[in-house]
Amino acid sequence: MPQVTLVPTGQSFVAEPGESVLAAALRAGLNLPHSCKGGHCASCRARILHGRFDYPTGRPPGITEDEARDGYALLCQVRALTDLSVETREVRPAPDVEVKSLPCRIERMDRVADDVMAVFLRLPAVEEIHYRPGQYLDVMLSGGRRRSFSIASAPADGRLIELHVRRASQSGFTGQLFDSMREGTLLRIEGPLGQFWFRAESPRPPLFVGGGTGYAPLRAMLRQLVAAGDRRPVTLYWGARAVADLYEHAWLTELARQRPGFSYRPVLSGPPADESAPWPGRRGLVHAAVLADHADLSGFDVYASGPPAMIEAIRAGFLRHGLPRDQLFFDSFDYAPDTLAQLQGTVTPGAQ
């Protein structure tokens, strides 16, 4: 089986046949930079210095032809054909964070929108998870499958872990969550995971940009800042299709009135649903609203989370507006590969 060696750390691991390089690294306990795992967000982009590899389904959308020509690849998609030497960013977990695999119980479920459920998880009394606001956890399913969900609560909120889960299927995990799971259901989770967390040491004001349930990790960051009494200027742009999808609109509006320096800017992308009660706010794409407000983004740290198309537009447009690459932090919310296959009609409904 091919061996993968990381440069410059010298760490190595074995990739099994048909296994992506990222999956092999995670199995070996190496938390390489990654986010969507679907080939869109480019968080796992790395340069292949030596060796042969391929993409089973062709070059993914998150890597350009020029990048591929220069030897770059997306580790979540490439399969090693020979031993590989891979130049990647430092393997660095969030400070003071230990990844754990633990049982938990659904304490409560609140339907906050038609297709969004707030799920509150309780860990065993003798266990706890230390995480940075913005990180996510995986719900472990049968057959080695996982479902990733950002943590929507802040450490300051207490022991319950809150997730905002959008329904992505009828028969898979999220479908079961909406239709048949009840309070008290036992789950197994692994986390915290990911490199998307708030960099409190930065002197620059943050711009939060969320699309749909991409609001969840930004909510965790915001709630932690509020709980800590942090008064730095913060602007939150939240994009959704309809008013009903802005499921914490009232709280955010009130917070903007009460907290000096906090600005809340919701943006709706869907058509007007009720002309008798027109939306008084902005319409369009949320990333376009940010660009309309800020001709120069060089003085900000941008935290963006949401669907792949939004993240791709931000990566392209914000850099052209002066945002240095190392001041952009993002988390792309993509479907798990088997869920995406089901939505595209390539697997049977019971396979998820």
N, C-alpha and C positions, 0 to 999 in steps of 0.2 A: 504494500500500500504506500502511496506517496507520502513523503515527509515534507512538512512546511516549516521553514525557518524564518523567523522574524528578524528584520534588520532595523535598528542597530542592537536590539537587546540580546539576540542570540537564542531566544526561546524557541522551542520547536514542538511540534505535535504531528500526529498522523491523521490524514484524511481518509475516511473509508470510501469505497466505491460509490459514486452517486451523491456523496455528501458535499455540501458547499464548504468552502474554506472557513467561512464565518461560523457555521454550525460546528465544524470540527474544533475550532478554537474555543468556542463556548463550552463544548463538551469537555475540553481539556482544562477548563477553569480560567481561560484567558479572556477577559471581558474587553475585546477589541471594540473600537468605536463603531456604533451602528445605531440604527433607528428603525426604519420601516420594515426591513428584511424582504422587501418586495421589489427591489431594483429601481426605486424611484428617487429616493431622497439623497443619495450619494454620501451619506454619513460614513459608509464603510469603504469609501474609495481608497485604494492603495496602489502602489506601483509594483508590478511583478518584475523583479530584476533578472531572474533566471528561471527557466522551466517552461513547460507547455501546459495550457489550460484551455477550457472551452466553456461556453454558455449553452446549456442544453436547449434553450428556447430562443437563442439568438441574442444579440447585444441588447441589454436592458435600456430603458429610456433614460435612466439616471446617469449614463456615461455618454459623452459626445464622441464623434468620430475622431476629432483631434486628440482627445484624452486617450482614447484607445490606441491611437497611433503612437502616442508617447509612452505606452506601456502601462497605463492605468487600467484598473479593473475594479468591479464592485464585488467585494468578497462574499456578500450574501448570495451571489448568483454563480460565481465561477466554481468549476469543478477541476481539481488538479488531475492532469494526465501523467505528469512526472513529478519528481521532487521540485518544490518551488522555493525560491528565495523572495520574500515579500518585504518591501519597505513600507512601514506603516507608522502611524503616530504612536506615541508612548501609551502602553497599556496602563491606564491610570483610573482606578475607581474613585468615586466620590470620597472625600475625606471623611473619616470616622464612620464609614459604612461597611457593614458586613452582609454579604448576600446569604440569605437563609432559605431553606425549604421547610415550610411549616403548614400544619393543618389550621383551618380557621372555620368559623361558622357565620352564616349570613344572619346578622342581628336584625336588620331592617331593610326594607326595599320601598323606596318612594318613587312613583312615576312622575317625573318632573316635566316631561313633554310626551307627546304621542309616541315617540320612538326612542326616548331616553329614560333610563332608570338609574336613580341614585341608589347604589348598593353599599351598605355599611357592613364591614367585616369585623368580627371580634376574634382576636388571637387567644390561645390558651393563657390562663392567668400567669403562668410562669415564663411566658415568652414575650418578646417585644422586637419590633423592627425599627432600627434607626435609619432614617432616610433624609435626603435633601429634597426640599420642595421642587417639583418638576420631574422627579424620577417616576418610574413605572414598576409594576410587578406583573408576573405571568401567572395565570391560572392554569394549572397542570391538568390535562385531559388524558384520556386513555390513548394507548398507542404512541406515547411520546409527544403528542400534540400539545400546543400551548396557545393561549390567547392572552395578548398583552393589553393592559389597561393602565393609563396614567393614574397616579394617586391624586385625587382632587382635594383631599384634606391636607392641612398643614400639621407638622408635628405638634404645634401649640394647641391644636384642637382636641387633643386627648387620645385615648387608646383606640377608638374605633377608626378603621381605615375606610375612607369613602372613595368609591369609584363612580364615574359617570359612564354608563354603558349604553351605546347606541345599538339598536337591533339591526343585525347584519344578515340574519337568515331566519328561516321558518323552523328548521329542524335541528340546527346546530346549537352550540352553547348559548348564544344570545337568544335564540328562539325559545329554548328551554327556560332560560332565565325569566323571560316575559310570560310564558304560558304555564309552566308547571312547577318551577322552583318556588319554594316557600321559605319563610323565616325558619332558621334552624338547620337549613341544608348545609352539609359539610363539604368543604372544598380544600384543595391543597394549593398553596401559592408558593412562588419563589420570587425573592426580591430583597432589597430594591435593586433595580437595574437601570442602565442608561447613563449617558453623559449630559443629559439635559437637566441642568439645575441652575438655580440663581447664583450668580457670582457677586456676593454681597460686598466684596472688597473693591469692586470697580468704582471709580469716582464719577462715571458717566451715568446719566439718567437712563432708565430702561424704557423701551417701548415694547409692550406686549401685544402680539398679533395672534388672535385665535380664530379658527374656523370651525364652527359646529362644536363638537365635544372636545376639540383642541383647546377649548377654554379651560378644561379641567386642570392641567398642570399649571397654567397661569394663575388659576384661582388659588392653588396651593401656595404659590409664590406670594400672591397678594395678601392672602390671609396671614401668612407668617410675618410679612412686613407690618401689617396692621397690629398683630398681637405683640410684636416686639417694640411698637411705638416708633418705628422707623418713618421719618417724615420726608424722605427723599421724593422728588417729583417722579410720578409714575403715570404713564398713559396706557390705557387698555383699549385696543380696537377689537371688537368682537363681531365677526361676520356670521350671518345666518340667513336662511331663506325667508323666514317669516317671523313676526313678533313672538309667536308662541314658542319658537325655537330658542329665543333669548330667555332661558328658563330662570335666570337670576337677575333679570333686568331691574326689578324693583330694588333689590338689595344694592346693586351696583350704582343705581341712580341716587339712592340715599347716601351711600358711601361717598360719592362724588360731592354731595352737598356738605357732608360732615368733615371730610378729611382734606385739609389744605394740601394742594399739590397733586391730588389724584384727579385724573381726567378720564371719563368713560365715553367712548365714541362707538356706539353700535352702528352696524351697516347691514342693510337687508339686500339680498341679491334676487329674491323672488319677485314676481309681479304683484301689484296691489291686489289684496284679497277682498277688501271691503271699502269701497269708495266713500261710504258714509262715515267711516272713521279712519281717515287717511293717516299713514305713518308720517309723523312730523320730522323724522330724522333723515339720515342719508341712505341712498340706494346705490347699488353697484357692487363691485368686488372689493373686499376688505383691503387687499394689498394696494389697490389703486387709491383708496382713500388715504392711506398712509403717505403715498407718494405725492398726492395732491396737497397734503398739509406740510410736507417737509421736502423742500428742494435739495437740501443737503443733510444727509444722515450721518455724517462723519462723527458727530458729537454724541451719538447714542450707542447703547447696547441694545440689540434687537433680539427678542425671544419670540419665536414663531412656532406654532403648533397647529396642525390641522391636516386636511387632505393633501395628497401628493401634488396635485395641480397648483394649489396655493403655495406650497413650499417651493416648487420649481419656479414659479413666477417671482417669488421673493428673492430667491438666490440670484436670478438674472437681473431683475429690476433694481433691487436695493443696492447692489454693488455699483451699478451705473450712477446711482445717486450719492456716491461718496462713502458708502458704508464699507469699512475695511472688513475683509473676510473673517478675521479673528474676532470681530465684534458681532457676528451673527451666530446665534445658537438656535437650533431648530429640532423639531421632532415631527416626523412625517407619519400621519395616521393612515396606514394602508391596511387592507384586508389581509388576514392570514392566507398563505398560498392555497390551502384547501378550500377556504371559504370563497376566495376569488374564483377558483376553478368551478365551484358549484354555481356561483352567480353567472358565470359565463357558459354554463350548461355542459361542462366537460366531465362532471362526475354526477353520480346519482345522489338524490337528496339525503339518503341515509348515511352517506360517507363522511359527513363532517364530524 
